């Protein structure tokens, strides 16, 4: 399995994990401003009145996965979230949160709420 496929597999595992915790999927791989470096969000889920923008990081260890969410990437995710909210007014009154799901193999997932 190459990095592209294992990354999508990690996103699917993260989505399933969140689903079983009571999160409702809203969107996968949301991209705003294609070609402008505006941003991309791996998963958007909601739980009650909270909209959660989730970055999924797959690495060989949990530590490497956590280190991979750098400030520059966090800013792109924030911009993508702003773009999503601007295009989907039904979520304007939701609380917003940014989470990270760290994935390492063999199958170790760690969900960090309010990661940034």
N, C-alpha and C positions, 0 to 999 in steps of 0.2 A: 504494500500500500504506500503510495507516494505521499508527500507532505500535503498536497492539495486535498486528496481524498481523506487522509487521516484528520485533517483540520475540519472538514465537513462532518466527518463521523463524530469528532469531539463536540461540535456544535449540536448535533442531534442528541448525543448523550446528555449534554447540558440541558437542552430543551426538555427532554424526558424527565430528567431529575427535577427541574423546576415545576413541570406539570404535576408530578406526583406530590409536590409540596404545596399545590393549590394555586399555582400561577397559570394564567390563561394566555396562550400564545397570541400575539398581535401581528408580528412581522418577523421574518428572517432575512438577514443580509440586506438591510435597508441602506441604500446609498443616496445621498443628496449631493447635487452639484457635480455630477459625473464629470471627471476631467479637470475639476477645479481644486482638488485636494480638500474639498469641503468636509467630507466625512463619510464614515460607514459604521453601522452598528450591526454586530453579529445577530443579536436577538433583542426583540422588544416584547415584553410580556407585561401583564397587569395582574395585580392582586387587589381586589376591591377597588378603592379609589386611588391606587398608586400605580403609576406607569413606570416600569423599570427598563432602563437601557442597559443591556448586558454585553460585556466584552468576554469572549471565551478565548482562553490562552492554553494551547497544548504544547507541552515541552516534555523532556525526558524526566524532569523532576518538578515538584511543586515550587521549589525555590526559583528555578529558572523561569517557570511560567509567571510567577508573581513579578519578577524583575522585568519581564517583557512588556508590562503595561507602563510605558514611559509617559512623561508629561505632554510631549508633542502629540502622542496618540490620544491621550485623554482629551486634549483640546479638540481634536478632530471629531471625537465621539460627541462632545458637547455641542459642536456646531451641527452635527447630523441630527441630534436631538432637537435643537432649535428649529431646524428645517422640517422635521417630522411634525412637530407641534404646530408650526405655521400652516402646514398642509392638511392637518387633521384637527379641526377645531373642536371635535367632540371630546378631546382629551385636555382641553385648555384648563379645566378646573381640577384636574388630577394632581396629586402630589407627584413629584418626579424624583427618581433615585437612580444612581449609577452603581451597578454591581459588576463583579468579575467572577467568572467561574474558571477555576484553574483545573486543568485536566492533565494527568500524567498516566502513562500506561505501565504496568497492567492496571487498568481501571481504578483510578483514584481521582475523585472529584471533590473540590472544595469550593463552596459558595461563599463569597465575601460580600456582605451587604454594605452599602454606602462606601464602596471602595475608594471613590474619589469625588 
